[in-house]
Amino acid sequence: MGKSYDPQNDVDEIIARQATSGDFTSADSIVGAAAHTRKKLEADTARLRARIDASNSAYGRGALRKSPGAEAMTADIISRGEARLRRKS
């Protein structure tokens, strides 16, 4: 016989804890905030996945190159930053 899980107890505890924190006026506002947070997380995840796909595609076309390593990359960033500073002054 498999185990079953009823999330209702956890949900009730979370809502009760949030309600007593004073940050929300009602259980409905807590659920609304959770739904809003979930929607934002899903949108952020979709944007991140799209950026990863775009990067993978660009790498596949040869538009991006593999990094020679953290130290070389750091040196390149510092060098370009110093060059920008020299141009500004």
C-alpha positions in Angstrom: 0.0 0.0 0.0 1.5 3.4 -1.0 1.7 6.5 1.1 -0.6 9.4 0.4 0.1 13.0 1.0 -2.5 15.6 1.8 -1.0 19.1 1.5 -4.0 20.7 3.2 -2.4 20.5 6.6 0.7 22.2 5.4 -1.3 24.8 3.5 -3.4 25.6 6.6 -0.3 26.0 8.7 1.3 28.3 6.2 -1.8 30.5 6.0 -2.2 30.6 9.8 1.5 31.6 10.2 1.2 34.3 7.6 -2.1 35.6 9.0 -0.6 36.0 12.4 2.5 37.7 11.1 0.3 40.8 10.4 1.5 41.1 6.8 -1.8 40.1 5.3 -5.4 41.1 6.1 -7.1 37.8 5.2 -6.5 34.2 4.0 -7.7 35.4 0.6 -4.9 38.0 0.4 -2.4 35.3 1.4 -3.6 33.0 -1.4 -3.6 35.9 -3.8 -0.1 36.8 -3.0 1.0 33.2 -3.4 -0.7 33.0 -6.8 0.9 36.2 -7.9 4.3 34.9 -6.8 3.8 31.6 -8.6 2.8 33.5 -11.8 5.9 35.7 -11.6 8.1 32.6 -11.0 6.6 30.9 -14.0 7.2 34.0 -16.2 10.8 34.3 -14.9 11.4 30.7 -15.6 10.1 31.0 -19.1 12.3 34.0 -19.8 15.3 32.1 -18.4 14.6 29.1 -20.5 14.3 31.3 -23.6 17.6 32.9 -22.9 19.2 29.5 -22.4 17.7 28.3 -25.7 18.9 31.4 -27.5 22.4 31.0 -26.0 22.5 27.3 -27.0 21.4 28.2 -30.5 24.0 31.0 -30.8 26.7 28.6 -29.6 25.6 26.0 -32.1 25.9 28.6 -34.9 29.4 29.5 -33.7 28.3 33.0 -32.6 29.6 32.3 -29.1 32.8 30.8 -28.0 33.7 28.7 -25.1 35.4 30.5 -22.2 39.1 29.8 -21.8 38.6 29.8 -18.1 37.7 32.0 -15.1 41.1 33.7 -14.8 41.3 34.5 -18.5 37.7 35.8 -18.5 38.4 37.9 -15.4 41.5 39.4 -17.0 39.5 40.2 -20.2 36.7 41.9 -18.2 39.2 44.0 -16.2 41.1 44.9 -19.4 37.9 46.0 -21.2 36.8 48.0 -18.1 40.1 49.8 -17.8 39.9 50.6 -21.5 36.5 52.1 -21.1 37.7 54.2 -18.1 40.6 55.5 -20.2 38.2 56.5 -23.0 36.0 58.4 -20.5 38.8 60.4 -19.0 
